[in-house]
Amino acid sequence: MILANVMARILPEAGSDLWKIITTAIFVALAGVSLCACGDTARETPQLPIVFDRDFTSVWLLHPNGPTQFLTMGSKPKWSPDHRRVIFLRSEVSASSANQNVWTSNVDGTGVRQVTHVVPPNQVRFIAFGGHPAVIAYADHDGIWTVRPDGSGAHEILRDGGDTNELAISPDGSTIAYAYNGSASAPAALKLVGIGGGAQRVAFPGTSHVCGVSYPSWSPDGRWLAFSLCVDKGGGEGGEGIWLVRPNGRDLHRLVLAGASPTWSPDGKWIAFNLFHENAQRNGELSAFVKIHPDGRGLVELTPYASEDNPAPGQPLASQDPDW
């Protein structure tokens, strides 16, 4: 009615049939704009499950509405960029040795197959999955390698004598971020190397007060790295928290005081991680998966707190190594 009155004033000399037709057309057009806006909201990317391991022996999915689902036997799982497959580490134990390699499966646990064939005494220790086209990066006792998801094209990126811990591939597939575990002459640090090798860069140089750097995770837009940082408190004790830094080393700041193993959500709106607190009754530590916005707001608990070592009867084992 308001729109009709306005149009009547705008077109005082037009016939009633004409301005009724015009107002109807405008109303339909505006309604169409509104419906399109609602449609865009409805088409927002749905929450995807988090893949994780329990007790370093089994791979699970944590679905958005809470339930967990067993996937396969293994540890340190990582999503493929399209979330259609999972890679993980699996050990094969024989009478003479244990052999740990990269394996992969579909999201329902089918199609399990071995990707790498590293021979003992060497072992695959850490893995990452990313890029376009997707590649797998892994760290063994010699350094960092890449390999195609079908196991072909293994290529050595960096020889560091096994000083690499966890690693992550940038969203554009150009760079590998990796945790350098430190030595007597150099503190632990967060470093970068090109996917094809070449010169290394340092995103976080570390200091003598750093007792560990681990679990780098790229934001989906490639503008931030989240990582775990252990700072020496003295007396042999360290406090581990989640920190953020630009790949060029700028804007370093702490996100949370007590947490580890950060992983970004695919839409970049959340960071999930392990949060710890002391369990006074059982004289130990409990952990849970939580998520928080990258600006430090809105902490949300995703799983109940559980014991890492000795769960009570009926209590779940603590979960580790989340990847979103």
C-alpha positions as CSV (number, residue, x, y, z in Angstrom):
1,M,0.0,0.0,0.0
2,I,2.8,2.4,0.9
3,L,4.6,1.6,-2.4
4,A,1.3,2.2,-4.3
5,N,0.8,5.6,-2.7
6,V,4.4,6.6,-3.5
7,M,4.0,5.6,-7.1
8,A,0.7,7.4,-7.4
9,R,2.5,10.6,-6.4
10,I,5.4,10.0,-8.8
11,L,3.1,9.3,-11.7
12,P,0.0,11.5,-11.0
13,E,-1.0,11.6,-14.6
14,A,-0.7,7.9,-15.3
15,G,-3.7,5.7,-15.5
16,S,-4.5,3.5,-12.5
17,D,-3.9,0.3,-14.5
18,L,-0.4,1.5,-15.5
19,W,0.9,2.3,-12.1
20,K,-0.6,-0.9,-10.7
21,I,1.4,-2.8,-13.2
22,I,4.5,-0.9,-12.4
23,T,4.2,-1.3,-8.6
24,T,3.5,-5.0,-9.0
25,A,6.7,-5.4,-11.2
26,I,8.8,-3.5,-8.6
27,F,7.4,-5.6,-5.7
28,V,8.2,-8.8,-7.6
29,A,11.8,-7.5,-8.4
30,L,12.4,-6.6,-4.7
31,A,11.1,-9.9,-3.5
32,G,13.4,-11.6,-6.0
33,V,16.4,-9.7,-4.5
34,S,15.4,-10.7,-1.0
35,L,15.0,-14.4,-2.0
36,C,18.4,-14.4,-3.6
37,A,19.9,-13.0,-0.4
38,C,18.3,-15.7,1.6
39,G,19.4,-18.3,-0.9
40,D,23.0,-17.1,-0.5
41,T,22.8,-17.5,3.3
42,A,21.3,-21.0,2.9
43,R,24.2,-22.0,0.6
44,E,26.9,-21.2,3.1
45,T,29.5,-24.0,3.3
46,P,28.3,-26.6,5.8
47,Q,30.5,-27.6,8.7
48,L,32.7,-30.5,7.8
49,P,33.9,-33.3,10.2
50,I,37.2,-33.2,12.0
51,V,39.5,-36.2,11.6
52,F,41.6,-37.2,14.6
53,D,43.3,-40.1,16.2
54,R,42.9,-41.8,19.6
55,D,45.8,-43.2,21.6
56,F,47.9,-42.9,18.4
57,T,46.4,-46.1,17.1
58,S,43.0,-45.4,15.5
59,V,41.5,-42.8,13.2
60,W,38.1,-41.2,13.8
61,L,35.7,-38.6,12.5
62,L,34.1,-36.0,14.7
63,H,30.9,-34.8,13.0
64,P,29.5,-31.3,13.4
65,N,26.6,-32.4,15.6
66,G,28.8,-34.3,18.0
67,P,29.0,-38.0,17.3
68,T,32.3,-39.7,16.5
69,Q,32.8,-42.4,13.9
70,F,35.6,-45.0,13.7
71,L,37.4,-44.9,10.4
72,T,40.4,-47.2,10.4
73,M,43.6,-48.1,12.3
74,G,46.3,-45.5,12.2
75,S,47.5,-42.2,13.6
76,K,48.2,-38.5,12.7
77,P,45.4,-38.3,10.0
78,K,45.1,-35.5,7.5
79,W,42.3,-34.6,5.1
80,S,42.8,-34.3,1.3
81,P,42.0,-30.8,0.1
82,D,38.6,-31.9,-1.3
83,H,37.8,-33.8,1.9
84,R,37.2,-37.0,0.0
85,R,40.1,-39.0,1.3
86,V,42.2,-39.2,4.5
87,I,45.9,-40.0,4.8
88,F,47.4,-41.4,8.0
89,L,50.4,-43.2,9.4
90,R,50.2,-47.0,10.0
91,S,52.9,-49.3,11.4
92,E,53.5,-52.8,10.3
93,V,55.4,-54.8,12.9
94,S,57.4,-57.9,12.0
95,A,59.7,-60.1,14.0
96,S,62.7,-58.0,13.1
97,S,61.4,-54.4,12.7
98,A,58.5,-52.0,12.7
99,N,57.8,-50.1,9.5
100,Q,55.7,-46.9,9.5
101,N,54.4,-45.5,6.2
102,V,51.7,-43.3,4.7
103,W,48.3,-44.9,4.0
104,T,45.1,-43.6,2.6
105,S,41.4,-44.4,2.8
106,N,38.0,-43.1,1.6
107,V,35.8,-41.2,4.1
108,D,33.8,-44.3,4.9
109,G,37.0,-46.4,5.8
110,T,37.0,-48.3,2.5
111,G,39.7,-48.3,-0.1
112,V,42.6,-48.5,2.3
113,R,45.9,-48.7,0.6
114,Q,49.6,-47.9,1.2
115,V,51.1,-44.8,-0.4
116,T,54.8,-44.8,0.6
117,H,57.2,-47.7,1.0
118,V,60.0,-46.3,3.2
119,V,62.3,-49.1,4.3
120,P,63.4,-49.6,7.9
121,P,65.3,-48.4,9.8
122,N,63.9,-45.2,8.2
123,Q,60.3,-44.3,9.1
124,V,57.7,-41.7,8.0
125,R,57.2,-39.5,11.0
126,F,54.9,-36.6,10.0
127,I,52.6,-36.0,7.1
128,A,50.6,-33.2,5.3
129,F,48.2,-33.1,2.4
130,G,47.4,-30.1,0.2
131,G,47.9,-28.0,-2.9
132,H,46.3,-28.0,-6.4
133,P,46.9,-30.6,-7.7
134,A,47.1,-32.2,-4.3
135,V,50.4,-33.7,-3.1
136,I,51.4,-35.4,0.1
137,A,54.4,-34.1,2.0
138,Y,56.1,-36.3,4.6
139,A,59.0,-36.1,7.0
140,D,61.2,-39.1,7.6
141,H,64.6,-39.5,9.4
142,D,66.4,-37.8,6.5
143,G,64.2,-34.8,5.7
144,I,61.1,-33.7,3.8
145,W,59.7,-35.4,0.7
146,T,56.7,-34.9,-1.5
147,V,54.8,-37.7,-3.3
148,R,51.6,-37.9,-5.4
149,P,48.5,-39.4,-3.7
150,D,48.9,-42.6,-5.8
151,G,52.5,-43.1,-4.5
152,S,54.3,-42.0,-7.6
153,G,56.8,-39.2,-8.1
154,A,58.6,-39.2,-4.7
155,H,60.8,-36.1,-4.6
156,E,63.2,-35.0,-1.8
157,I,62.5,-31.3,-0.8
158,L,64.9,-30.8,2.1
159,R,67.6,-32.9,3.8
160,D,67.8,-32.0,7.5
161,G,68.8,-35.2,9.3
162,G,65.4,-35.7,10.8
163,D,65.1,-32.2,12.4
164,T,61.6,-31.7,11.0
165,N,58.5,-32.3,13.1
166,E,54.9,-31.6,12.0
167,L,54.4,-29.9,8.6
168,A,51.7,-28.3,6.5
169,I,51.2,-27.3,2.9
170,S,49.9,-23.9,2.0
171,P,46.5,-23.6,0.4
172,D,48.0,-22.6,-3.0
173,G,50.4,-25.5,-2.8
174,S,53.5,-23.3,-3.1
175,T,55.0,-23.6,0.3
176,I,55.6,-26.1,3.1
177,A,55.6,-24.8,6.7
178,Y,57.4,-27.1,9.1
179,A,58.3,-27.2,12.8
180,Y,62.1,-27.4,13.3
181,N,62.6,-29.3,16.6
182,G,65.8,-27.5,17.6
183,S,69.3,-28.5,18.6
184,A,72.0,-27.5,21.0
185,S,73.1,-24.7,18.7
186,A,69.7,-23.5,17.4
187,P,66.3,-23.2,19.1
188,A,63.1,-24.7,17.9
189,A,61.5,-22.6,15.1
190,L,58.8,-22.4,12.5
191,K,60.3,-22.5,9.0
192,L,59.1,-22.4,5.4
193,V,60.4,-24.0,2.2
194,G,59.1,-24.0,-1.3
195,I,57.2,-27.1,-2.5
196,G,60.0,-27.6,-5.1
197,G,62.8,-27.1,-2.5
198,G,65.1,-24.1,-2.5
199,A,65.8,-21.4,0.0
200,Q,64.3,-21.7,3.5
201,R,62.6,-18.8,5.3
202,V,61.7,-18.4,9.0
203,A,58.3,-17.4,10.2
204,F,59.1,-17.7,13.9
205,P,62.8,-17.8,14.8
206,G,62.4,-19.1,18.4
207,T,64.6,-18.1,21.3
208,S,66.5,-19.8,24.1
209,H,63.2,-19.7,26.2
210,V,61.3,-21.8,23.6
211,C,61.0,-25.5,24.5
212,G,59.1,-26.6,21.4
213,V,57.3,-25.5,18.2
214,S,54.8,-27.9,16.6
215,Y,51.6,-28.3,14.6
216,P,51.7,-25.5,12.0
217,S,48.3,-25.0,10.3
218,W,47.6,-22.5,7.4
219,S,44.5,-20.3,7.3
220,P,42.4,-21.1,4.2
221,D,43.4,-17.8,2.6
222,G,47.1,-18.4,3.3
223,R,47.5,-15.2,5.3
224,W,48.2,-16.7,8.7
225,L,49.9,-19.7,10.4
226,A,48.6,-21.1,13.6
227,F,51.0,-23.2,15.6
228,S,51.7,-24.7,19.1
229,L,54.5,-23.0,21.1
230,C,56.0,-24.3,24.3
231,V,57.7,-21.6,26.4
232,D,60.1,-22.6,29.2
233,K,58.8,-21.6,32.6
234,G,61.9,-22.6,34.4
235,G,62.6,-25.6,36.6
236,G,62.1,-28.0,33.7
237,E,58.5,-27.0,33.1
238,G,57.0,-25.6,29.9
239,G,53.6,-24.0,29.1
240,E,52.1,-24.7,25.7
241,G,49.7,-22.3,23.9
242,I,48.4,-21.5,20.5
243,W,50.0,-18.6,18.6
244,L,49.4,-16.9,15.2
245,V,51.9,-15.3,12.9
246,R,52.0,-14.1,9.3
247,P,54.1,-16.3,6.9
248,N,56.5,-13.3,6.6
249,G,57.0,-13.4,10.4
250,R,55.0,-10.3,11.3
251,D,52.1,-9.8,13.7
252,L,53.1,-12.6,16.0
253,H,50.6,-13.0,18.9
254,R,49.2,-15.5,21.3
255,L,45.6,-16.8,20.8
256,V,45.2,-19.0,23.8
257,L,47.3,-19.8,26.9
258,A,46.9,-23.5,27.3
259,G,46.3,-25.5,24.1
260,A,48.0,-27.5,21.3
261,S,47.5,-28.9,17.8
262,P,45.6,-26.1,16.1
263,T,43.7,-26.6,12.9
264,W,41.7,-24.1,10.8
265,S,38.2,-24.7,9.7
266,P,37.8,-24.8,5.9
267,D,35.9,-21.5,6.0
268,G,38.5,-19.8,8.1
269,K,36.0,-18.8,10.8
270,W,37.3,-21.2,13.5
271,I,40.4,-22.7,14.9
272,A,40.0,-26.1,16.7
273,F,42.6,-27.4,19.1
274,N,43.3,-29.6,22.1
275,L,42.6,-27.7,25.4
276,F,44.1,-29.1,28.6
277,H,43.3,-28.7,32.3
278,E,44.5,-30.5,35.4
279,N,42.3,-33.3,36.9
280,A,42.9,-32.9,40.6
281,Q,40.9,-36.0,41.5
282,R,42.9,-38.3,39.3
283,N,46.2,-36.4,39.6
284,G,46.6,-36.1,35.9
285,E,45.6,-34.0,32.8
286,L,42.4,-34.0,30.8
287,S,42.0,-32.7,27.3
288,A,39.1,-31.9,25.0
289,F,38.6,-30.6,21.5
290,V,37.4,-26.9,21.5
291,K,37.1,-24.3,18.8
292,I,37.6,-20.5,18.9
293,H,37.4,-17.6,16.5
294,P,40.7,-16.4,15.2
295,D,40.2,-13.1,17.1
296,G,40.0,-15.0,20.4
297,R,36.2,-14.9,20.8
298,G,33.6,-17.5,21.3
299,L,35.2,-20.6,22.8
300,V,33.1,-23.7,22.1
301,E,33.6,-27.2,23.6
302,L,33.4,-29.9,20.9
303,T,34.1,-33.0,22.9
304,P,34.0,-33.9,26.7
305,Y,37.2,-33.7,28.6
306,A,38.9,-37.1,28.8
307,S,42.1,-38.6,30.3
308,E,45.2,-39.0,28.1
309,D,46.5,-41.9,30.1
310,N,44.0,-43.6,32.5
311,P,40.4,-42.9,31.6
312,A,37.8,-43.8,34.2
313,P,35.5,-46.7,33.4
314,G,33.2,-45.7,30.5
315,Q,35.1,-42.5,29.9
316,P,36.5,-42.0,26.3
317,L,40.2,-41.8,25.6
318,A,41.5,-38.4,24.9
319,S,41.7,-37.4,21.2
320,Q,44.8,-36.0,19.5
321,D,46.0,-34.6,16.1
322,P,42.8,-32.9,14.9
323,D,42.6,-31.9,11.2
324,W,39.7,-29.9,9.8
